[in-house]
Amino acid sequence: MGKVMLLIDLKPDCVDKYVEFHKNAWPEFLQLLRKVGVTNEVAYLNNNQSIVFYEYEDGKRLDKEFYTTELWDKWNKITSEWFEAPAVVLNNKFYDLNEQLDMLLIEGEK
């Protein structure tokens, strides 16, 4: 299981388009996400910044079966026009409550 957080600075005049586009995601795009093992995705808005968090089952599968599709290319071409700069991928997680709770459970079983 993998987790990713993205920070996306949006052009001020494109925020509403970006939000609406995601709220009305194409059914075939949603089906593809589920098919390739994306188990959760949430997006938040802070002024002109989109904060996206998603979880997936297998990163190699996601790379092979999602990011190489025409559907992803089409989605990305549309949405990236609304970005001020490329998305920033955050991979410096320093705290995860679930991981700590899991450790407590494992230690409690000893």
C-alpha positions as CSV (number, residue, x, y, z in Angstrom):
1,M,0.0,0.0,0.0
2,G,1.4,3.4,-0.9
3,K,0.3,6.9,-0.1
4,V,1.0,10.2,-2.0
5,M,0.3,13.8,-1.2
6,L,0.4,16.4,-4.0
7,L,0.5,20.2,-3.7
8,I,-0.8,22.0,-6.8
9,D,-0.7,25.7,-7.2
10,L,-3.6,26.7,-9.4
11,K,-4.0,29.8,-11.6
12,P,-6.4,32.1,-9.7
13,D,-8.8,32.3,-12.6
14,C,-8.9,28.5,-13.0
15,V,-9.7,27.3,-9.4
16,D,-13.5,27.0,-10.1
17,K,-12.9,25.1,-13.3
18,Y,-10.5,22.7,-11.5
19,V,-12.9,22.1,-8.7
20,E,-15.9,21.5,-11.0
21,F,-13.9,19.2,-13.2
22,H,-13.0,17.0,-10.3
23,K,-16.5,17.0,-8.8
24,N,-17.8,15.8,-12.2
25,A,-15.0,13.4,-13.0
26,W,-15.6,11.1,-16.0
27,P,-17.1,7.8,-15.0
28,E,-14.5,5.9,-17.1
29,F,-11.7,7.8,-15.3
30,L,-13.1,6.8,-11.9
31,Q,-13.5,3.2,-13.0
32,L,-9.9,3.2,-14.2
33,L,-8.6,4.5,-10.9
34,R,-10.4,1.7,-9.0
35,K,-9.3,-0.9,-11.5
36,V,-5.6,0.0,-11.1
37,G,-5.8,-0.1,-7.3
38,V,-6.4,3.4,-6.2
39,T,-8.3,2.8,-2.9
40,N,-8.8,6.4,-1.7
41,E,-8.4,9.9,-3.0
42,V,-9.4,13.2,-1.4
43,A,-8.7,16.7,-2.5
44,Y,-8.7,19.9,-0.4
45,L,-8.6,23.5,-1.5
46,N,-6.6,26.2,0.4
47,N,-6.9,29.5,-1.5
48,N,-5.4,28.7,-4.9
49,Q,-3.7,25.5,-3.8
50,S,-5.1,22.0,-4.3
51,I,-3.9,19.4,-1.8
52,V,-4.5,15.9,-3.0
53,F,-4.0,12.7,-1.0
54,Y,-4.4,9.3,-2.5
55,E,-3.7,5.7,-1.5
56,Y,-2.9,2.8,-3.9
57,E,-2.2,-0.9,-3.7
58,D,0.8,-1.2,-6.0
59,G,2.9,1.7,-7.4
60,K,4.3,-0.3,-10.3
61,R,0.8,-1.3,-11.4
62,L,-0.3,2.3,-11.2
63,D,2.7,3.4,-13.3
64,K,2.1,0.7,-15.8
65,E,-1.7,0.6,-16.1
66,F,-2.7,4.1,-15.3
67,Y,-0.1,6.7,-16.2
68,T,0.5,5.2,-19.6
69,T,-3.2,5.4,-20.7
70,E,-4.8,7.8,-23.2
71,L,-7.4,8.6,-20.6
72,W,-4.7,9.8,-18.1
73,D,-3.1,11.8,-20.9
74,K,-6.4,13.4,-21.7
75,W,-7.2,14.2,-18.1
76,N,-3.7,15.5,-17.4
77,K,-3.6,17.7,-20.5
78,I,-6.9,19.4,-19.4
79,T,-6.1,19.9,-15.8
80,S,-2.4,20.8,-16.1
81,E,-3.5,23.9,-18.1
82,W,-4.9,25.2,-14.8
83,F,-1.6,24.8,-12.8
84,E,0.7,27.7,-12.1
85,A,3.6,25.2,-11.9
86,P,4.0,21.4,-12.0
87,A,2.5,19.5,-9.0
88,V,4.8,18.9,-6.1
89,V,4.9,15.4,-4.8
90,L,5.5,15.2,-1.1
91,N,7.2,12.1,0.1
92,N,8.7,13.2,3.4
93,K,6.1,11.9,5.7
94,F,7.2,12.0,9.3
95,Y,4.1,10.8,11.2
96,D,1.4,8.3,10.6
97,L,-1.1,7.5,13.3
98,N,-2.1,4.2,11.8
99,E,1.5,3.0,11.7
100,Q,2.0,3.8,15.3
101,L,-1.3,2.2,16.3
102,D,-0.3,-0.9,14.4
103,M,3.0,-1.0,16.3
104,L,1.1,-0.8,19.6
105,L,-1.0,-3.8,18.5
106,I,2.0,-5.8,17.5
107,E,3.8,-5.0,20.8
108,G,0.7,-5.9,22.7
109,E,0.6,-9.4,21.1
110,K,4.1,-10.2,22.5
